[in-house]
Structures are given as structure tokens and as C-alpha cells.
């Protein structure tokens, strides 16, 4: 097995485990907090923070793959990294703080959390499509 294959396995595996889990947690949080299950909502928040932080390994491995394959200059790689960076900013600047506020509120407003969770999913899928299709 080559180094490139090992990096690819690590990159895809980390995306499945970390990005998949944080996406599930962000999408489930609004419904759970509105149902009044504060304990489960707090756990989903912990998952969002922990797995969201751990998901940083995914673009790092992606950069290593792009560098090893001499594709760092390809537009699809740069756009994919931009989409992933945008998802990270959305997670850190909107989702995590809004989850904290929702946990502290007696009547939480989760409208923005729902939109952010949907946007996160779309960003991940768009990046995935670019990595598979390599259109440019």
C-alpha cells in the first residue's frame, strides 16, 4: 500500500467519522432542544464541539493529499478547501454559539440553527462533489 493510499484512507475515514458525526449532531440539535430534552441537547452540543474540532484533521489530510499528488494549484482543490473553511467558520461562529444560547434559553429560537445545519450539509456535499468530479 502506498503512502498516497494510506492518506486517502485516513482522509475519507476522518471525514466519515468526524464530519458525519458533527453533521448529524447539528441537524438533530434543534428538534431535541425544542422537545425539552436538555440532557440530550447538551450531549449533542458536546458532540458538535468535540467532533467539530476533531474534523480539522480532514482538510489537513486533504492538503497533504493535494500536495503529494501535485494538485494544490487545481481550482477544484482550492474551491473545495474554501467550502470546507466556510463550513468551519459557520460551525464555530454560528452553530456552536447558537447551541449554547439555545441551551440557556427557556424558549429557544432555533431558526438560525436549522438554517446553519442545512447550510453545513450543503457545503460538505458540494466539497465532496468537487473532490469526486474534479471538474477543473
C-alpha positions as CSV (number, residue, x, y, z in Angstrom):
1,X,0.0,0.0,0.0
2,X,1.4,3.4,-1.0
3,X,1.6,6.5,1.2
4,X,-1.0,8.2,-1.0
5,X,-3.4,5.3,-0.5
6,X,-2.9,5.5,3.3
7,X,-3.5,9.2,3.3
8,X,-6.7,8.7,1.2
9,X,-8.0,6.1,3.6
10,X,-7.2,8.4,6.6
11,X,-8.8,11.4,4.8
12,X,-12.0,9.6,3.9
13,X,-12.2,7.8,7.2
14,X,-11.8,11.0,9.2
15,X,-14.5,12.7,7.0
16,X,-16.9,9.9,7.7
17,X,-16.3,9.7,11.4
18,X,-15.8,13.4,12.3
19,X,-17.7,15.4,9.6
20,X,-20.5,12.8,9.5
21,X,-21.0,12.9,13.2
22,X,-20.9,16.7,13.6
23,X,-23.4,17.0,10.7
24,X,-25.7,14.6,12.5
25,X,-25.4,16.4,15.8
26,X,-26.0,19.8,14.3
27,X,-29.1,18.6,12.4
28,X,-30.6,16.8,15.4
29,X,-29.9,19.6,18.0
30,X,-32.8,21.9,17.1
31,X,-35.5,19.3,17.4
32,X,-34.1,17.8,20.6
33,X,-33.8,21.2,22.3
34,X,-37.3,22.2,21.3
35,X,-38.6,18.9,22.7
36,X,-37.2,20.0,26.0
37,X,-34.7,17.2,26.4
38,X,-31.9,19.4,27.8
39,X,-29.7,16.5,28.7
40,X,-29.7,15.1,25.1
41,X,-29.3,18.6,23.7
42,X,-26.3,19.2,25.9
43,X,-24.8,15.9,24.7
44,X,-25.4,16.9,21.0
45,X,-23.7,20.2,21.8
46,X,-20.7,18.4,23.3
47,X,-20.6,16.2,20.2
48,X,-20.7,19.2,17.9
49,X,-17.8,20.9,19.7
50,X,-15.7,17.8,20.1
51,X,-16.2,16.3,16.7
52,X,-16.2,19.7,15.0
53,X,-12.7,20.3,16.5
54,X,-11.5,16.9,15.5
55,X,-12.8,17.4,12.0
56,X,-9.9,19.9,11.4
57,X,-7.8,16.8,10.6
58,X,-9.9,16.3,7.4
59,X,-8.7,19.4,5.5
60,X,-5.2,18.8,6.8
61,X,-5.1,15.4,5.3
62,X,-6.7,16.7,2.2
63,X,-3.9,19.3,1.8
64,X,-1.4,16.5,2.3
65,X,-3.1,14.5,-0.5
66,X,-3.2,17.5,-2.8
67,X,0.4,18.3,-2.2
68,X,1.5,14.7,-2.7
69,X,-0.4,14.5,-6.0
70,X,0.8,17.9,-7.1
71,X,-2.8,19.2,-7.3
72,X,-2.7,22.1,-4.8
73,X,-3.0,24.6,-7.7
74,X,-6.0,22.9,-9.2
75,X,-9.2,25.1,-9.0
76,X,-11.3,22.2,-7.7
77,X,-8.9,21.7,-4.7
78,X,-8.9,25.4,-3.9
79,X,-12.7,25.7,-4.1
80,X,-13.1,22.5,-2.0
81,X,-10.9,24.0,0.7
82,X,-12.8,27.2,0.6
83,X,-16.1,25.4,1.1
84,X,-14.7,23.4,4.0
85,X,-13.2,26.6,5.5
86,X,-16.6,28.2,5.2
87,X,-18.2,25.3,6.9
88,X,-15.7,25.5,9.7
89,X,-16.4,29.2,10.2
90,X,-20.1,28.6,10.1
91,X,-19.7,25.9,12.7
92,X,-17.5,27.9,15.0
93,X,-19.2,31.4,14.6
94,X,-22.8,30.4,14.3
95,X,-23.7,26.8,15.3
96,X,-21.7,26.4,18.5
97,X,-22.6,29.8,20.0
98,X,-26.3,29.4,19.0
99,X,-26.4,26.0,20.5
100,X,-25.1,27.5,23.8
101,X,-27.7,30.2,23.7
102,X,-30.5,27.7,23.0
103,X,-29.4,25.5,25.9
104,X,-29.5,28.5,28.2
105,X,-32.9,29.8,26.9
106,X,-36.2,28.9,28.4
107,X,-37.9,29.2,25.0
108,X,-35.1,28.7,22.4
109,X,-35.3,30.1,18.9
110,X,-33.7,27.5,16.6
111,X,-34.5,29.1,13.2
112,X,-30.9,30.2,12.6
113,X,-29.6,26.8,13.9
114,X,-31.8,24.9,11.4
115,X,-30.6,27.1,8.5
116,X,-27.0,26.8,9.6
117,X,-27.3,23.0,9.9
118,X,-28.7,22.8,6.4
119,X,-26.0,25.1,5.0
120,X,-23.3,22.9,6.7
121,X,-24.7,19.8,5.0
122,X,-24.8,21.6,1.6
123,X,-21.2,22.8,2.0
124,X,-19.9,19.3,2.8
125,X,-21.8,17.8,-0.1
126,X,-20.5,20.5,-2.5
127,X,-16.9,19.9,-1.4
128,X,-17.5,16.1,-1.8
129,X,-18.8,16.5,-5.4
130,X,-15.8,18.6,-6.3
131,X,-13.4,16.0,-4.9
132,X,-15.0,13.2,-6.8
133,X,-15.8,15.0,-10.1
134,X,-12.6,17.1,-10.2
135,X,-14.2,19.4,-12.8
136,X,-11.4,21.9,-13.3
